[in-house]
């Protein structure tokens, strides 16, 4: 027998689209069918344009790279770096934090509640980010090397596998004491780390999605202390422009003009056609949307902003538009992207005007040795 | 790439053709229903978003691998835009134009997040599998499961969890 709430939901089955919607859709459908000429013209133009673009891309690749090509799914040798640091916040004081850096993307870890001492004072800090951000799986290639860095005295790690919607993951095995690597089998896992500092201990969780093919491009966004976003593909980052926005707690927001303008031709981040985009929003991001606009000027767009379905399917030059909302305000970010036809992808130079993704800290990051057999790691001064 | 060039590319693509009339007969009511729930009973916004989604589909006909999933994603996005615009311009309460017998359900749905509403309606009213819900919402399957888990719990609290005839 159904539950009461299910029965209530069933009432929705009586809802039908009004006839006015039906009429509008039918009218659109007929308008579209009765004018076949533009489609033929468009096909002709498309054929000419496609050939021209293909020929230009081939010529460009041959001139720039002497015919060398690199498969978009080629081997990736960069490690995934897990950094554990004590950060300082003007309002709340010091706190333990962790990030994962891979191929230009910097993603925060999910930190659990923790005990922390400052001087003679001790406190238990509850956080609301402890639950897994299941929509925020970081995509990593199978077998990627794991490096641990930061200021923690010791770090131990476990590889876990999620077992249900919101349940804690099950331990698979302790991470090897040296030469630790991301699993070789595709799937979803959780890397669980426990980091020890003199002030206290904190656990961090990193949900990861292991893939055996190309990891795609990454888009990260965060809100503290200012709204920032970065777009990277294979370690190269696109330059970012920010639209005008107001930012604050609702009492006295600070507004900025942004100063966005046209991108230069050498600033476009080249991404092979059919590359997937992995989006890593920070926990505080309420919502975001993505669109693609043809051309080079994010402010004075000449064409429509097309919905972006998460994969760069159409070759050409675009501005990727990210609209993000936080409790502090709404911000638009613009990234220049050149989607290169797969057949002509070469070992392309990446934009000279690009900026590396904004680092989450300016503190020096000491290297931490591999975890010894006792299950702890010692910081190297 | 200018607009004409881009449209030419779109026209050149070789996906399955779409019979808009037939698609509306099959999916129009379902999309409208989902958008009504998604907007918490804003039939006016659901109507606009449904029409907008089908109008965009007409422009992209023949280029989409999964027109139904695309239709829902565009519909949800159009509805979000309208809801946000509306929130900024302080909507009047009497804009809610759902039948009276659905007001209790709509009140409960408004207690959920937008994604929770979409997930629970697609799963429990449309009867879709989690993977299909994820496709139509344009989000990952584990995220759908989380939205469903929270939405069911909240609706059970608000509407009752006892078994009924």
Interface residues (C-beta under 8 A of the other chain):
Chain A: X1 X2 X3 X4 X5 X6 X7 X8 X9 X10 X11 X12 X13 X14 X15 X16 X17 X18 X20 X21 X22 X24 X25 X26 X28 X29 X31 X32 X38 X39 X41 X42 X43 X44 X45 X46 X47 X49 X50 X134 X135 X137 X162 X165 X166 X188 X287 X289 X294 X295 X302 X303 X304 X307 X309 X310 X314 X316 X317 X318
Chain B: X1 X2 X3 X4 X5 X6 X7 X8 X9 X10 X11 X12 X20 X21 X24 X28 X29 X31 X32 X33 X36 X37 X43 X47 X50 X51 X54 X55 X56 X58 X59 X61 X70 X73 X74 X77 X80 X98 X99 X101 X102 X104 X105 X108 X120 X121 X124 X125 X138 X139 X140 X142 X143 X145 X146 X148 X149 X152 X155 X156 X158 X159 X160 X161 X162 X163 X164 X165
